[in-house]
């Protein structure tokens, strides 16, 4: 039962977030070989000015060895 937590820079509409959640759900269900009903998706809005400290430092740079897709930027 996959659960995805997506952190995005704040400012996207609810419609956009719903489309993103649907696309993630379909991709996870297809690639993890599970039903879409088993997938849940949470979206957290992060203020851009707080991204480096709240997300990048802790969850990206701090967990580099766990990333299957590494970013091509470094705000630190």
C-alpha positions as CSV (number, residue, x, y, z in Angstrom):
1,X,0.0,0.0,0.0
2,X,2.1,2.8,-1.3
3,X,1.8,6.3,0.3
4,X,3.5,9.2,-1.4
5,X,4.3,12.5,0.3
6,X,5.0,15.2,-2.3
7,X,6.5,18.5,-1.3
8,X,5.9,21.3,-3.7
9,X,6.8,25.0,-3.7
10,X,3.5,26.7,-2.6
11,X,1.3,28.4,-5.2
12,X,-0.2,25.6,-7.3
13,X,-3.9,25.4,-7.7
14,X,-6.1,22.7,-6.2
15,X,-6.8,21.5,-9.7
16,X,-3.1,21.2,-10.5
17,X,-2.5,19.3,-7.3
18,X,-5.4,16.9,-8.1
19,X,-3.9,16.3,-11.6
20,X,-0.5,15.6,-10.1
21,X,-1.9,13.3,-7.5
22,X,-3.8,11.4,-10.2
23,X,-0.7,11.0,-12.4
24,X,1.4,9.8,-9.4
25,X,-1.4,7.3,-8.5
26,X,-1.4,5.9,-12.0
27,X,2.4,5.7,-12.2
28,X,2.7,4.0,-8.8
29,X,-0.1,1.5,-9.5
30,X,1.3,0.6,-12.8
31,X,4.9,0.3,-11.7
32,X,4.4,-1.2,-8.2
33,X,1.8,-3.7,-9.6
34,X,-1.0,-2.7,-7.3
35,X,-4.5,-1.3,-7.5
36,X,-5.0,2.4,-7.7
37,X,-7.2,2.1,-4.6
38,X,-4.2,1.0,-2.6
39,X,-2.3,4.2,-3.4
40,X,-2.6,7.4,-1.3
41,X,-0.9,10.8,-2.1
42,X,-0.4,13.7,0.2
43,X,0.8,17.1,-1.1
44,X,2.6,19.6,1.2
45,X,3.0,23.2,0.2
46,X,6.4,24.6,1.1
47,X,7.1,28.3,0.9
48,X,10.0,28.8,-1.6
49,X,12.0,30.8,0.9
50,X,11.9,27.9,3.3
51,X,12.7,25.1,0.7
52,X,16.5,24.9,1.3
53,X,16.1,24.5,5.1
54,X,12.9,22.5,5.4
55,X,13.3,20.2,2.4
56,X,16.6,20.2,0.7
57,X,18.9,20.2,3.7
58,X,16.9,17.5,5.7
59,X,15.2,15.3,3.1
60,X,17.5,15.6,0.1
61,X,21.1,16.3,1.1
62,X,20.5,14.5,4.4
63,X,19.3,11.4,2.7
64,X,21.3,11.4,-0.5
65,X,22.0,7.7,-0.4
66,X,18.2,6.9,-0.4
67,X,17.4,9.1,-3.5
68,X,16.6,7.2,-6.7
69,X,16.3,10.5,-8.5
70,X,18.7,13.1,-7.4
71,X,18.0,16.8,-8.1
72,X,20.2,18.8,-10.5
73,X,20.4,21.8,-8.2
74,X,21.9,22.7,-4.8
75,X,20.4,25.7,-3.0
76,X,22.8,25.5,-0.1
